[in-house]
Amino acid sequence: MRLYGISKRGNCYLRKILIHGARAIVLRSKRDRIAMGPWMTSLETRAPRNVLIVATAHKLARIAWAVLSTGQDYRAVPEALTV
């Protein structure tokens, strides 16, 4: 299954909110305290900051979709860092 990026053809307001939220997470969060921290640090070494922000927004959108479609509560799972 291929996961595509955040399209500009969809809801522009929702995309803008996801990007702003991701920017806040990337720039202001303590990465050792959040579940996505190691993934964000790893991606930041390989990609520019704006790519990291959009990738984080995409991950937030997928998390929100999974929570809304299943009806279950969000459970943060520590991710294994693949190098």
C-alpha positions in Angstrom: 0.0 0.0 0.0 1.4 3.4 -1.0 0.8 6.4 1.3 0.7 9.6 -0.6 1.4 13.1 0.8 -1.0 15.8 1.8 -2.7 16.9 -1.4 -3.4 20.6 -2.2 -6.7 19.4 -3.9 -8.5 18.7 -0.6 -9.8 20.9 2.1 -7.3 23.8 2.2 -8.4 24.9 5.7 -7.8 21.4 7.2 -4.4 21.2 5.4 -3.4 24.6 6.8 -4.4 23.6 10.4 -2.5 20.4 10.1 0.6 22.2 8.8 0.4 24.8 11.6 0.0 22.1 14.2 3.0 20.1 12.8 5.1 23.3 12.7 4.3 23.8 16.4 5.3 20.2 17.2 8.5 20.3 15.2 9.7 23.7 16.5 8.5 23.7 20.1 8.3 20.1 21.4 10.8 18.3 23.5 11.6 15.3 21.3 12.6 13.0 24.1 9.1 13.4 25.6 6.9 12.5 22.6 6.4 9.2 20.8 7.3 10.7 17.4 10.5 12.3 18.7 13.1 9.7 17.4 11.4 9.6 14.0 11.4 13.4 13.8 15.1 13.6 14.8 16.0 10.9 12.3 14.1 12.6 9.4 15.6 16.0 10.3 19.1 14.7 9.6 18.0 13.6 6.1 15.6 16.2 4.9 15.0 20.0 5.1 12.9 21.4 7.9 9.8 22.1 5.7 9.8 18.5 4.5 9.9 17.4 8.1 6.9 19.7 8.9 4.8 18.4 6.1 5.7 14.7 6.9 4.7 15.4 10.5 1.4 16.9 9.3 0.8 13.8 7.1 1.5 11.5 10.1 -1.0 13.6 12.2 -3.6 13.3 9.5 -3.2 9.5 9.4 -3.4 9.3 13.2 -6.6 11.4 13.2 -8.1 9.3 10.4 -7.3 6.0 12.3 -8.9 7.4 15.5 -12.0 8.6 13.8 -12.5 5.6 11.6 -12.1 3.0 14.4 -13.8 4.9 17.2 -11.1 3.9 19.6 -9.0 6.1 21.9 -5.6 7.2 20.8 -2.8 5.0 22.2 0.8 6.2 21.5 3.0 3.4 20.5 6.8 3.9 20.7 8.1 3.5 17.2 11.1 1.5 16.4 13.8 3.6 14.8 14.8 2.0 11.4 18.3 3.0 10.4 
